[in-house]
Amino acid sequence: MSIYVPAFAQKSTDEQLANQFFQNKEYDKASVYFEKLYDKNSDAFYTPYFKCLLAISNFKKAEKIAKHQLKLYPADLFYCVDLGQVYQADSNIAKAKEQYAKAVQESGKDVSQTLDLGKAFVSVKEFDYAIETYKKGRKYNGYTYPFFYEMADVYKAKGDIRAMINEYLDAISFKETELSNVQMQLQNSLGYDDEKGGFNNPILKQELQRRIQQHPDQIVYSDFLIYILVQQKDFSSAFIQSKALDKRLKEEGFRIMDLGKLCVLNEDFETAQQCYDYVIAKGPENFNYAQACIESANAQFERIVKQKNYTQADLTDVEQKLKNTIKQFGYNQLSVSVIHKLAVLQGFYLNKVQEAIDMLNLVLNTPGIDKASAAELKLDLGDLLLIAGNVWDASLSYSQVEKAYKYDPIGQEAKFRNAKIAFYTGDFKWAKAQLDVLKGATSKLISNDAMDLSLVISDAIGIDTNEVPLQMFASANLLLLQHKTVEGLQRMDSINILFDNHSLADDIYFKKGQVFAQEGKYKEALEAYQRVVDNYGDKIYGDDALFKMAEIYQYNLKDIEKAKTLYQEFLTKYPGSVYTVEARKRFRKLRGDVIN
C-alpha cells in the first residue's frame, strides 16, 4: 500500500540541511548544499546562496552568479546592487559605485522596477542611491505614482526627519484624501505619546506652518495643524488656526462650534468661551447663532461645577446668564439643556428648590421635548422633590424613568435612586434587594455605588442586630439631602452617643467630611476624612476619603505639594479603586507632565 505525500512536503535533504546551516549562520556548510540546489534551480536558491558566498568572502563565485542572473534577467536591476555589494565587500569601491550608478541610470520608466531597485538599495543601506532611484521614478511616473511613501521611509532610515516629514506632506498636497493615511504613517514614524499630546514633534509643526504661509490655498495643511494642536490640547492655538480657516472659507462657524465643544470636554472653558463669542458676534442671522448662545451658557455652568472653587457671586452670575438665555429663546427643545442646568444650579447650589421644581414641571409639559431629555429632567426633578420633602412624588418621578428605560443605564440610575428612597425611609430589606440587583448594572459607577450602599446595610444590621442605628443614619442622610444640615449632623452624632458597638463610624465620618466640604469648612472636612483613612482605611470609604482629601488640597486650599503627596499615597494604597485613573491623571498633571 502506497502513501501519498504532497509535493510541498517533499523537501530534499539538501534543502533541509542548507536551511538549517543557514539559520545557524554556518554559511560555509550551507553554501555547499545551496550550490547544488542553485545548479538545479537558480531562481529559487540564488538569494540564500549569494548571501552565503558573501558571508564566507567567496567573491568570485558571488560575482559569477550575480552576473549570471543579470544576464538572464537584465530588467531586474537589483542584481546590479548585488554585484556592487560584491565589489564593495572586496574593497573595490569604484567598481561598486559604477554598478550602483548603472542601475540608477537604467531605471525609472517602470514603477515595479523602480520599487524593486529602491528596496534593494535600502536593504544594503545605500540610502542616497535609493533616493536617486525614487527621484528618477518620480520624474517618469510622478503623475501616477510619485513614490512619496518610499522616499519618506528612506529619509527615516537615514535619520533625516525633516525630509521624511516633507515627503509625507507632499503626499497630502498631491492628493488630499491621503491625509488620514499620512497621519497614520507619521504616528508610526514619529511615535504617538498620549501623555505628551500625540504628535509631539516641533519639526512637523514648523513645516506645516511654513507651508500654510507659502500655500494658503491648500487648506489640508491647516486642517492637519489643527488636528495636531487639538491632540496636544493646545486649544488656544487651535482656535486661532480655526478662526483663520473659518474666515477664509466662510464656514459660518461650524468648525468653531465643534472646537468649542471639545474645549468644554477638556475643561478649557476660556477658549470655549472665545469660540462661542466668535460665533455669537456673527449676529442672529447666522445659522449657528442660537446654538452658540446655548452652548456659551452651558459652558459657564460647566466651568462653575467642574472647577470646584466658585464663589457665591460666580453662582449668581451664571444664574443670570442662564436666565437671560432662556428668556431669549423660550421653553423648547433648543433651550432644554440650559433650563436643565438652571434648575440644577438653583436647586442644588442656590437653595431655590421650589423655583427649580416649578421650572422643570413647566418644561416637561412643553410640547416637543424628546423622551431622552425628559428622562434626564425627571431624574433631577425626583431629587428636588426629595429635597423638598415630597418623598413619594420623588419615587413616582424615578419610577417613570425606570419603567421607560428598564434596561438602559438611565433606567438603572432611576432604580438606584428609588432604592435610596427605600433606604432613607427605613425599608432596608427592599432597598438591599434592589441594590443587589444593581450590582450587575452596565454602568460601573452605578454598580459600585449600589455595592457600597448594600454593604452599609449588611454591615449595620447583619443577623438579629438592632436596626435603630441604621434607621437614624438613613434619616440623617435624608435630612442632609434636604439641606437640614444641623439636624442631620446632630442625628449622626447621636448614634455615637446612644450606641457603643455600631458599625457605622466610617460611614458617619465620611458623610460629615462631605457635608463640611460642601459648606467650605475644609479643615473640619479634612479631619473627618483623615479619621476614615486612619481608622477605617481598609473599609469601603477608605479610598474615597483619601481621594477627597487630595481633591480639597488641590482645588480648595491650593496646596499642590500636599495634594501631589496624597494622590501618590492613594495610587500606592488603592491601585484597584474606581478613582485610580483620575488620581493618576491628576498626579501627573501636578508633577508637571503634559496630559492627553
C-alpha positions as CSV (number, residue, x, y, z in Angstrom):
1,M,0.0,0.0,0.0
2,S,1.5,3.3,-1.0
3,I,1.1,6.6,0.9
4,Y,0.6,9.9,-1.0
5,V,2.9,12.6,0.2
6,P,2.0,16.1,-1.1
7,A,4.6,17.8,-3.3
8,F,5.0,20.7,-0.9
9,A,6.0,18.3,1.9
10,Q,8.8,16.6,-0.1
11,K,11.7,18.8,0.8
12,S,15.0,17.4,-0.2
13,T,17.6,16.5,2.4
14,D,19.9,19.0,0.8
15,E,17.4,21.8,1.2
16,Q,16.7,20.9,4.8
17,L,20.4,20.8,5.6
18,A,21.1,24.1,3.7
19,N,18.4,25.9,5.6
20,Q,19.5,24.5,8.9
21,F,23.1,25.5,8.4
22,F,22.0,29.0,7.1
23,Q,19.8,29.6,10.2
24,N,22.7,28.6,12.4
25,K,24.9,31.0,10.5
26,E,27.2,28.2,9.4
27,Y,27.5,29.7,6.0
28,D,30.4,27.7,4.7
29,K,28.5,24.4,5.2
30,A,25.3,26.0,3.9
31,S,27.0,27.1,0.7
32,V,27.9,23.5,-0.2
33,Y,24.3,22.5,-0.3
34,F,23.0,25.7,-1.8
35,E,25.4,25.3,-4.6
36,K,23.8,22.0,-5.6
37,L,20.4,23.5,-5.2
38,Y,21.3,26.6,-7.2
39,D,22.6,24.5,-10.1
40,K,19.2,22.8,-10.3
41,N,17.0,25.9,-9.8
42,S,18.9,29.2,-9.9
43,D,15.9,31.4,-9.4
44,A,14.7,29.7,-6.3
45,F,18.1,29.4,-4.5
46,Y,20.0,32.4,-5.8
47,T,19.4,34.7,-2.8
48,P,20.5,32.4,0.1
49,Y,23.4,31.1,-2.0
50,F,24.6,34.6,-2.8
51,K,24.3,35.6,0.9
52,C,26.4,32.6,1.9
53,L,29.1,33.4,-0.6
54,L,29.3,37.0,0.6
55,A,29.5,35.8,4.2
56,I,32.4,33.5,3.5
57,S,34.1,36.1,1.2
58,N,33.9,33.9,-1.9
59,F,33.7,37.0,-4.0
60,K,34.5,35.3,-7.4
61,K,31.6,32.9,-7.2
62,A,29.3,35.6,-5.8
63,E,30.2,37.9,-8.8
64,K,29.7,35.0,-11.2
65,I,26.2,34.1,-10.1
66,A,25.1,37.7,-9.8
67,K,26.3,38.3,-13.4
68,H,24.6,35.1,-14.5
69,Q,21.2,36.3,-13.0
70,L,21.6,39.7,-14.5
71,K,22.3,38.2,-17.9
72,L,19.1,36.1,-17.6
73,Y,17.0,39.0,-16.3
74,P,18.6,42.3,-17.5
75,A,15.5,44.3,-16.4
76,D,15.9,43.1,-12.8
77,L,18.3,45.9,-11.8
78,F,18.6,44.7,-8.2
79,Y,21.2,42.2,-9.4
80,C,23.4,45.2,-10.2
81,V,23.1,46.1,-6.5
82,D,24.2,42.6,-5.6
83,L,27.2,43.0,-7.9
84,G,28.0,46.3,-6.3
85,Q,27.9,44.6,-2.9
86,V,30.4,42.0,-4.1
87,Y,32.8,44.7,-5.3
88,Q,32.3,46.8,-2.1
89,A,33.0,43.8,0.1
90,D,36.1,43.1,-2.0
91,S,37.2,46.7,-1.3
92,N,36.7,47.8,-5.0
93,I,34.7,50.8,-4.1
94,A,34.9,52.5,-7.5
95,K,33.6,49.4,-9.3
96,A,30.8,49.1,-6.7
97,K,29.7,52.7,-7.4
98,E,29.9,52.1,-11.1
99,Q,27.3,49.3,-10.7
100,Y,25.1,51.4,-8.5
101,A,25.1,54.3,-10.9
102,K,24.5,52.0,-13.8
103,A,21.4,50.6,-12.0
104,V,20.0,54.1,-11.3
105,Q,20.8,55.2,-14.9
106,E,18.8,52.3,-16.4
107,S,15.8,52.7,-14.0
108,G,12.9,55.0,-13.8
109,K,10.4,54.2,-16.5
110,D,8.8,51.1,-14.9
111,V,7.2,51.6,-11.5
112,S,7.7,47.9,-10.3
113,Q,11.4,48.0,-11.4
114,T,11.9,51.3,-9.5
115,L,10.3,49.9,-6.4
116,D,12.5,46.7,-6.5
117,L,15.7,48.7,-7.1
118,G,14.9,51.2,-4.4
119,K,14.2,48.3,-2.0
120,A,17.5,46.6,-2.9
121,F,19.5,49.8,-2.2
122,V,17.7,50.2,1.2
123,S,18.4,46.6,2.1
124,V,22.2,47.3,1.8
125,K,21.9,50.8,3.4
126,E,22.8,52.6,0.2
127,F,20.2,55.3,1.0
128,D,21.4,58.0,-1.3
129,Y,21.2,55.7,-4.3
130,A,17.7,54.7,-3.2
131,I,16.7,58.4,-3.1
132,E,18.2,58.9,-6.6
133,T,16.2,55.8,-7.8
134,Y,12.9,57.1,-6.5
135,K,13.5,60.6,-7.8
136,K,14.2,59.1,-11.2
137,G,11.0,57.1,-11.0
138,R,9.1,60.3,-9.9
139,K,10.4,62.1,-13.0
140,Y,8.8,59.5,-15.3
141,N,5.8,58.5,-13.2
142,G,5.1,61.5,-11.0
143,Y,1.6,62.0,-12.1
144,T,0.5,58.4,-11.3
145,Y,3.0,57.1,-8.7
146,P,5.2,59.8,-7.1
147,F,7.0,57.4,-4.5
148,F,6.3,59.7,-1.5
149,Y,5.9,56.9,1.0
150,E,9.0,55.1,-0.3
151,M,11.1,58.3,-0.1
152,A,9.8,59.0,3.4
153,D,10.9,55.5,4.5
154,V,14.4,56.1,3.1
155,Y,14.7,59.5,4.8
156,K,13.5,57.9,8.1
157,A,16.2,55.2,7.7
158,K,18.8,58.0,7.2
159,G,17.6,59.9,10.2
160,D,16.6,62.9,8.2
161,I,13.3,63.6,9.9
162,R,12.6,66.9,8.3
163,A,12.9,65.4,4.8
164,M,10.8,62.5,5.8
165,I,8.1,64.8,7.1
166,N,8.1,66.8,3.9
167,E,7.7,63.7,1.7
168,Y,4.5,62.9,3.7
169,L,3.3,66.5,3.4
170,D,3.9,66.4,-0.3
171,A,1.8,63.2,-0.4
172,I,-1.2,65.1,1.0
173,S,-0.5,68.0,-1.2
174,F,-0.6,65.6,-4.2
175,K,-3.8,64.0,-3.0
176,E,-5.7,65.4,0.0
177,T,-7.5,62.2,0.5
178,E,-4.2,60.8,1.7
179,L,-4.4,62.9,5.0
180,S,-5.6,60.0,7.2
181,N,-3.0,57.6,5.8
182,V,-0.2,60.2,6.3
183,Q,-1.4,60.8,9.8
184,M,-1.1,57.1,10.5
185,Q,2.3,56.8,8.8
186,L,3.6,59.8,10.8
187,Q,2.2,58.3,14.0
188,N,4.2,55.1,13.3
189,S,7.4,57.1,12.3
190,L,7.4,59.8,14.9
191,G,5.6,57.9,17.7
192,Y,2.4,58.9,19.3
193,D,2.7,59.8,23.0
194,D,-0.6,60.1,24.8
195,E,1.0,61.8,27.8
196,K,2.8,64.4,25.6
197,G,-0.1,65.1,23.3
198,G,0.2,62.9,20.3
199,F,2.5,64.2,17.6
200,N,4.8,66.0,19.9
201,N,7.3,66.9,17.2
202,P,8.3,70.5,16.7
203,I,9.6,69.9,13.1
204,L,6.2,68.7,12.0
205,K,4.5,71.9,13.3
206,Q,7.2,74.1,11.8
207,E,6.9,72.5,8.4
208,L,3.1,72.8,8.5
209,Q,3.2,76.4,9.5
210,R,5.8,77.1,6.7
211,R,3.5,75.5,4.1
212,I,0.4,77.3,5.4
213,Q,2.2,80.6,4.9
214,Q,3.6,79.6,1.4
215,H,0.4,77.9,0.2
216,P,-2.6,79.5,2.0
217,D,-4.9,78.0,-0.6
218,Q,-4.1,74.4,0.4
219,I,-6.5,74.0,3.3
220,V,-5.3,70.5,4.1
221,Y,-2.2,71.8,5.8
222,S,-4.3,74.0,8.2
223,D,-6.6,71.0,8.8
224,F,-3.6,68.9,9.8
225,L,-2.1,71.5,12.0
226,I,-5.4,72.0,13.8
227,Y,-5.6,68.2,14.3
228,I,-2.2,68.2,15.9
229,L,-2.9,71.2,18.1
230,V,-6.1,69.5,19.4
231,Q,-4.3,66.3,20.1
232,Q,-1.8,68.3,22.1
233,K,-4.6,70.1,24.0
234,D,-3.3,73.4,22.7
235,F,-6.9,74.7,22.1
236,S,-5.9,78.3,22.1
237,S,-3.7,77.9,19.1
238,A,-6.2,75.6,17.5
239,F,-8.8,78.4,17.9
240,I,-6.5,80.9,16.1
241,Q,-6.0,78.5,13.2
242,S,-9.7,77.5,13.0
243,K,-10.8,81.1,13.1
244,A,-8.5,81.9,10.1
245,L,-9.9,79.0,8.2
246,D,-13.5,79.9,9.1
247,K,-13.0,83.4,7.7
248,R,-11.2,82.2,4.6
249,L,-13.7,79.5,3.7
250,K,-16.8,81.4,5.0
251,E,-17.8,78.4,7.1
252,E,-20.3,80.3,9.2
253,G,-18.7,79.0,12.5
254,F,-19.3,75.2,12.1
255,R,-15.7,74.4,12.7
256,I,-15.5,76.8,15.6
257,M,-18.6,75.2,17.2
258,D,-17.0,71.8,17.1
259,L,-13.8,73.1,18.7
260,G,-15.8,74.8,21.4
261,K,-17.4,71.5,22.4
262,L,-14.0,69.9,22.5
263,C,-12.7,72.7,24.7
264,V,-15.6,72.1,27.2
265,L,-15.0,68.4,27.3
266,N,-11.4,69.1,28.1
267,E,-12.3,71.8,30.6
268,D,-10.6,74.7,28.7
269,F,-13.5,76.9,29.4
270,E,-11.7,80.1,28.5
271,T,-11.1,79.0,24.9
272,A,-14.6,77.5,24.7
273,Q,-16.0,80.9,25.5
274,Q,-13.8,82.5,22.9
275,C,-15.2,80.0,20.3
276,Y,-18.8,80.8,21.2
277,D,-18.3,84.5,21.4
278,Y,-16.8,84.5,18.0
279,V,-19.9,82.8,16.5
280,I,-22.3,84.9,18.5
281,A,-20.6,88.0,17.1
282,K,-21.6,86.9,13.6
283,G,-25.2,88.0,14.6
284,P,-28.6,86.4,14.9
285,E,-28.9,85.8,11.2
286,N,-26.0,83.3,11.4
287,F,-27.1,79.6,11.3
288,N,-25.1,78.8,14.5
289,Y,-26.1,81.8,16.5
290,A,-28.7,80.3,18.7
291,Q,-26.7,77.1,19.4
292,A,-23.7,79.2,20.2
293,C,-25.7,81.2,22.8
294,I,-27.0,78.0,24.3
295,E,-23.5,76.4,24.4
296,S,-22.0,79.5,25.9
297,A,-24.4,79.5,28.8
298,N,-23.9,75.7,29.3
299,A,-20.1,76.2,29.3
300,Q,-20.3,78.8,32.0
301,F,-22.3,76.4,34.1
302,E,-19.8,73.6,33.5
303,R,-16.9,75.9,34.5
304,I,-18.5,76.5,37.8
305,V,-19.3,72.9,38.5
306,K,-16.0,71.4,37.3
307,Q,-13.6,73.9,38.8
308,K,-14.8,73.5,42.4
309,N,-13.5,76.9,43.5
310,Y,-16.5,79.1,42.8
311,T,-17.9,81.9,44.9
312,Q,-21.5,82.9,45.6
313,A,-21.0,85.8,43.1
314,D,-20.0,83.2,40.5
315,L,-23.2,81.3,41.1
316,T,-25.3,84.4,40.8
317,D,-23.6,85.5,37.6
318,V,-24.1,82.1,36.0
319,E,-27.8,82.0,37.1
320,Q,-28.4,85.3,35.4
321,K,-26.7,84.2,32.2
322,L,-28.8,81.0,32.1
323,K,-32.0,83.0,32.8
324,N,-31.2,85.5,30.1
325,T,-30.6,82.7,27.6
326,I,-33.9,81.1,28.4
327,K,-35.7,84.4,28.1
328,Q,-34.1,84.9,24.7
329,F,-35.1,81.5,23.3
330,G,-38.1,80.4,25.4
331,Y,-39.1,76.9,26.6
332,N,-38.4,74.4,23.8
333,Q,-36.1,71.6,22.8
334,L,-33.4,74.0,21.8
335,S,-33.1,75.5,25.3
336,V,-33.9,72.4,27.3
337,S,-30.2,71.9,28.2
338,V,-30.0,75.5,29.6
339,I,-33.3,75.0,31.5
340,H,-32.0,71.8,33.0
341,K,-28.7,73.5,34.1
342,L,-30.6,76.4,35.7
343,A,-32.8,74.0,37.7
344,V,-29.7,72.1,38.9
345,L,-28.0,75.4,39.8
346,Q,-31.0,76.8,41.7
347,G,-32.0,73.5,43.4
348,F,-28.6,72.2,44.4
349,Y,-26.4,75.3,44.7
350,L,-28.6,78.3,45.4
351,N,-31.2,76.6,47.6
352,K,-34.1,77.7,45.4
353,V,-35.7,74.3,45.4
354,Q,-39.3,75.1,44.7
355,E,-38.3,77.5,41.9
356,A,-36.3,74.8,40.3
357,I,-39.2,72.2,40.7
358,D,-41.7,74.6,39.1
359,M,-39.3,75.2,36.2
360,L,-38.8,71.5,35.5
361,N,-42.5,70.8,35.6
362,L,-43.1,73.6,33.2
363,V,-40.5,72.4,30.7
364,L,-41.7,68.8,31.0
365,N,-45.2,69.9,29.9
366,T,-43.8,71.9,27.0
367,P,-44.6,70.2,23.6
368,G,-41.7,68.9,21.6
369,I,-39.4,67.8,24.4
370,D,-37.8,64.5,23.3
371,K,-38.0,61.4,25.6
372,A,-34.3,61.2,26.4
373,S,-34.2,64.8,27.6
374,A,-37.4,64.3,29.6
375,A,-35.9,61.3,31.3
376,E,-32.9,63.3,32.4
377,L,-35.1,66.1,33.7
378,K,-37.3,63.7,35.6
379,L,-34.3,62.3,37.5
380,D,-33.3,65.7,38.7
381,L,-37.0,66.6,39.4
382,G,-37.1,63.5,41.7
383,D,-34.0,64.7,43.5
384,L,-35.5,68.1,44.0
385,L,-38.8,66.7,45.2
386,L,-36.9,64.6,47.7
387,I,-35.1,67.7,49.0
388,A,-38.5,69.4,49.3
389,G,-39.8,66.5,51.4
390,N,-42.1,65.1,48.7
391,V,-40.7,61.6,49.1
392,W,-43.4,59.7,47.2
393,D,-43.7,62.2,44.4
394,A,-39.9,61.8,44.0
395,S,-40.3,58.0,43.9
396,L,-43.0,58.3,41.2
397,S,-40.7,60.5,39.1
398,Y,-37.9,57.9,39.3
399,S,-40.3,55.1,38.6
400,Q,-41.5,56.7,35.4
401,V,-37.9,56.8,34.1
402,E,-37.2,53.2,35.3
403,K,-40.2,51.9,33.5
404,A,-39.5,53.7,30.2
405,Y,-35.8,52.7,30.2
406,K,-35.7,49.5,32.1
407,Y,-32.5,48.0,30.6
408,D,-30.6,51.3,29.8
409,P,-28.1,53.0,32.2
410,I,-30.6,55.8,32.9
411,G,-33.2,53.3,33.9
412,Q,-30.7,51.7,36.2
413,E,-29.9,55.1,37.7
414,A,-33.6,55.6,38.4
415,K,-33.8,52.2,40.0
416,F,-30.8,53.1,42.2
417,R,-32.4,56.4,43.3
418,N,-35.6,54.6,44.2
419,A,-33.6,52.1,46.3
420,K,-32.0,55.1,48.1
421,I,-35.5,56.4,48.9
422,A,-36.3,53.0,50.5
423,F,-33.0,53.3,52.4
424,Y,-33.9,56.8,53.7
425,T,-37.3,55.7,54.8
426,G,-36.1,52.6,56.6
427,D,-37.2,49.9,54.2
428,F,-33.8,48.2,54.3
429,K,-34.9,44.8,53.1
430,W,-36.4,46.1,49.9
431,A,-33.6,48.6,49.4
432,K,-31.0,45.9,49.7
433,A,-32.8,43.6,47.3
434,Q,-32.8,46.4,44.7
435,L,-29.2,47.3,45.3
436,D,-28.1,43.6,44.9
437,V,-29.8,43.5,41.5
438,L,-27.9,46.7,40.6
439,K,-24.5,45.2,41.4
440,G,-24.7,43.8,37.9
441,A,-25.5,47.2,36.3
442,T,-23.8,48.0,33.0
443,S,-22.6,51.3,34.4
444,K,-19.6,50.7,36.7
445,L,-20.4,53.8,38.7
446,I,-23.9,52.6,39.5
447,S,-22.7,49.1,40.2
448,N,-20.1,50.4,42.7
449,D,-22.5,52.8,44.4
450,A,-25.1,50.0,44.7
451,M,-22.5,47.7,46.2
452,D,-21.3,50.3,48.7
453,L,-24.8,51.1,50.0
454,S,-25.7,47.4,50.1
455,L,-22.6,46.8,52.2
456,V,-23.5,49.6,54.6
457,I,-26.9,47.9,55.2
458,S,-25.3,44.5,55.6
459,D,-22.6,45.6,58.0
460,A,-25.1,47.7,60.1
461,I,-27.8,45.2,60.7
462,G,-26.4,41.7,60.0
463,I,-28.4,38.9,61.7
464,D,-30.6,39.7,64.7
465,T,-29.0,43.1,65.1
466,N,-30.7,46.3,66.2
467,E,-31.8,48.3,63.1
468,V,-32.2,51.6,65.1
469,P,-28.7,53.0,64.4
470,L,-29.1,52.4,60.7
471,Q,-32.6,54.0,60.7
472,M,-31.1,57.0,62.4
473,F,-28.2,57.1,60.0
474,A,-30.5,56.8,57.0
475,S,-32.9,59.5,58.2
476,A,-29.9,61.7,58.9
477,N,-28.8,61.3,55.3
478,L,-32.2,62.4,54.2
479,L,-32.1,65.5,56.4
480,L,-28.7,66.4,54.9
481,L,-30.1,65.9,51.4
482,Q,-32.9,68.3,52.3
483,H,-30.3,70.9,53.4
484,K,-31.2,70.5,57.1
485,T,-27.6,70.3,57.9
486,V,-27.6,71.0,61.6
487,E,-30.4,68.4,62.3
488,G,-28.7,65.8,60.1
489,L,-25.3,66.1,61.8
490,Q,-26.8,66.1,65.2
491,R,-28.6,62.9,64.5
492,M,-25.4,61.3,63.3
493,D,-23.6,62.4,66.4
494,S,-26.5,60.9,68.5
495,I,-25.7,57.5,67.0
496,N,-22.2,57.6,68.6
497,I,-23.7,58.7,71.9
498,L,-26.6,56.2,72.1
499,F,-24.9,53.1,70.6
500,D,-21.5,51.9,71.6
501,N,-21.0,49.0,69.3
502,H,-22.5,50.1,66.0
503,S,-20.6,49.6,62.7
504,L,-21.4,53.0,61.1
505,A,-18.5,55.1,62.3
506,D,-16.7,55.2,58.9
507,D,-19.9,56.0,57.1
508,I,-20.7,58.8,59.6
509,Y,-17.2,60.4,59.4
510,F,-17.2,60.1,55.6
511,K,-20.6,61.8,55.3
512,K,-19.5,64.5,57.7
513,G,-16.5,65.1,55.5
514,Q,-18.7,65.6,52.5
515,V,-21.0,68.0,54.3
516,F,-18.2,70.1,55.7
517,A,-16.5,70.2,52.3
518,Q,-19.7,71.5,50.7
519,E,-20.0,74.2,53.3
520,G,-16.4,75.3,52.7
521,K,-15.3,74.1,56.1
522,Y,-12.2,72.4,54.7
523,K,-10.3,72.0,58.0
524,E,-13.3,70.1,59.5
525,A,-13.7,68.1,56.3
526,L,-10.1,67.0,56.3
527,E,-10.3,66.0,59.9
528,A,-13.3,63.8,59.2
529,Y,-11.8,62.2,56.1
530,Q,-8.5,61.6,58.0
531,R,-10.4,59.6,60.7
532,V,-11.7,57.4,57.9
533,V,-8.3,56.9,56.4
534,D,-6.5,56.3,59.8
535,N,-9.1,54.0,61.4
536,Y,-11.1,52.5,58.6
537,G,-8.8,52.7,55.6
538,D,-9.5,49.1,54.6
539,K,-13.3,49.6,54.6
540,I,-15.5,50.8,51.7
541,Y,-14.8,54.5,52.1
542,G,-11.0,54.3,52.7
543,D,-10.2,55.2,49.0
544,D,-13.0,57.7,48.7
545,A,-11.8,59.6,51.8
546,L,-8.2,59.8,50.7
547,F,-9.1,60.9,47.2
548,K,-11.4,63.6,48.6
549,M,-8.6,64.9,50.9
550,A,-6.3,65.2,47.9
551,E,-9.0,67.0,46.0
552,I,-9.5,69.6,48.8
553,Y,-5.8,70.3,48.9
554,Q,-5.6,70.6,45.1
555,Y,-8.7,72.7,44.4
556,N,-9.7,74.5,47.5
557,L,-6.6,75.0,49.6
558,K,-4.2,75.3,46.6
559,D,-1.6,73.2,48.4
560,I,-0.2,71.5,45.3
561,E,2.6,69.6,47.1
562,K,0.3,68.2,49.7
563,A,-2.2,67.2,47.0
564,K,0.5,65.5,45.0
565,T,1.7,63.6,48.1
566,L,-1.8,62.4,48.8
567,Y,-2.5,61.3,45.2
568,Q,0.8,59.4,45.2
569,E,-0.2,57.7,48.5
570,F,-3.6,56.9,47.0
571,L,-2.1,55.2,44.0
572,T,0.1,53.1,46.3
573,K,-2.7,52.1,48.7
574,Y,-5.7,51.7,46.3
575,P,-4.5,50.6,42.9
576,G,-7.8,48.9,42.2
577,S,-10.1,51.9,43.1
578,V,-12.5,53.4,40.6
579,Y,-10.7,56.7,41.2
580,T,-7.3,55.3,40.2
581,V,-7.3,56.5,36.6
582,E,-8.3,60.0,37.6
583,A,-5.9,60.1,40.6
584,R,-3.0,59.1,38.2
585,K,-4.0,61.8,35.7
586,R,-4.2,64.5,38.4
587,F,-0.9,63.4,40.0
588,R,0.9,63.6,36.6
589,K,-0.6,67.0,35.9
590,L,0.6,68.3,39.3
591,R,4.0,66.8,38.7
592,G,4.2,68.9,35.5
593,D,3.6,66.2,32.9
594,V,1.6,67.2,29.8
595,I,-1.6,65.1,29.9
596,N,-3.6,63.9,26.9
